[in-house]
Amino acid sequence: MEFKRKFGKNKESKPVKGLFLIILLIIAIFLWFNAESFLTALF
């Protein structure tokens, strides 16, 4: 019962923050894999 209540509380957390973090992670991965092409374009 206590576990269920805890789980329900966890589910109430802001989904917008999680979405923002996922988008930020995708951007970071994209930049990581395209860093070489960006550097050659800039310099």
Sequence and secondary structure as in RCSB ss.txt:
>XXXX:A:sequence
MEFKRKFGKNKESKPVKGLFLIILLIIAIFLWFNAESFLTALF
>XXXX:A:secstr
 HHHHHHHHHHTS HHHHHHHHHHHHHHHHHHHHHHHHHHHH 
